[in-house]
Amino acid sequence: MATESTKIVNALFDDDDVLLSGVKQVREKGYHVQEVYSPFPIHGLDKAMGLKETRIAIAAFLYGALGLTTAISMTYGMLIVDWPMNIGGKPSFTWAENMPAFVPIMFELTVFFAAHLMVWTFFFRNGIYPGCKAQNPDPRTTDDKFLMEVSATADDNQDELIATLKTAGAIEVSVNDN
């Protein structure tokens, strides 16, 4: 089975609105916008690129549930089984009787787990974890420029793609082998 050679066409823009319009134009012509590099988030870019909805909310709920489960297990193990104490005249026979006193612990661990594990999930999912190689093809995109990466196969008309990008407002277009 022969592999098809893919080239990456990089188009540099100097305005986010022009970039957003360019993404729409390129997708209308049937090309695949692989990635967009920007110094700040651009509202509506995800829909223009045709990206799927994120599932981070589901992950946040699961991480929060893990935190709540950890808090319940921890308070039960520490304050009911291992070292029961009579604090303020409250009985320490069952977890349910003492649950109101444990609400702050449960809340804090739910938020702690959800927040921290979401951050680490985001890092690893996007490949920006500590020690990873930088993926930015042009350092100017960290200052004031925007870069659109379009994958072009051998079947695609590369000259037409470059003309479309220039018409869309690209100030610089380059072609790289993948």
Secondary structure, DSSP 8 states (H G I E B T S, - for coil): -----EEEEEEEES-HHHHHHHHHHHHHTT-EEEEEE-SS--TTHHHHHT-----HHHHHHHHHHHHHHHHHHHHHIIIIII-----TT---S-HHHHHHHHHHHHHHHHHHHHHHHHHHHHHHHHT--TT-----S-GGGGTT-EEEEEEEETTS-HHHHHHHHHHTT-SEEEEEE-
